[in-house]
Amino acid sequence: MTLPSALGTPDVAQASAEVMLDVHEVEEKAIDPALLLVHALAVHACRFTGAGEMIHLGLHRLDNVLQVTVHDTHTTHTHRRLAAACDKRRRTSLAGVRELAEAHQGT
């Protein structure tokens, strides 16, 4: 799904994901961690996407594996130092998301 980058977007993404997980009968123990992950990834994507621009959220389930993906539309900096600083900021922001996924046996 595609959502505008805005303050309420992570909550909308989480609520939408909850409906999708329920409709697709994802097992109960996976729902709460997945919803936390969707919210955290949407927060991250909104940090790097200007207000009104779009973020993209994907939920895929295959063989009892749930994959959550979020893409932002932040363009790559052409200046080397700005690009390096932005990459560092992204890694720092995503560190918490990685810890959340690993805490629930995800990658």
PEBELKA-V783248 format. One line per field, one symbol per residue. ss: DSSP state (2 for helix, 1 for strand, 0 for the rest). psi: psi as a letter, one per 30 degrees, with the letter a starting at -180 (. if undefined). burial: # if it has 16 or more other ideal C-beta (glycine too) atoms within 10 Angstrom, else .. A space follows every 10 residues. Layout:
# PEBELKA-V783248
ss = ???
psi = ???
burial = ???
This chain:
# PEBELKA-V783248
ss = 0111000022 2222222222 2220000222 2222222222 2222222000 0001111111 1100111111 1000000002 2222222222 2222222222 2220000
psi = lkkkjlefee eeeeeeeeee eeeghkkeff eeeeeeeeee eeeeefegkl kflklkkkkk kkhgkkkkkk klgkkkkfke eeeeeeeeee eeefeeeeee eefghl.
burial = ..#.#...## ..##.###.# #....#...# ..######## ######.##. ..#.#.#.#. .....#.#.# .#.#...... .....#.... ......#..# #....#.
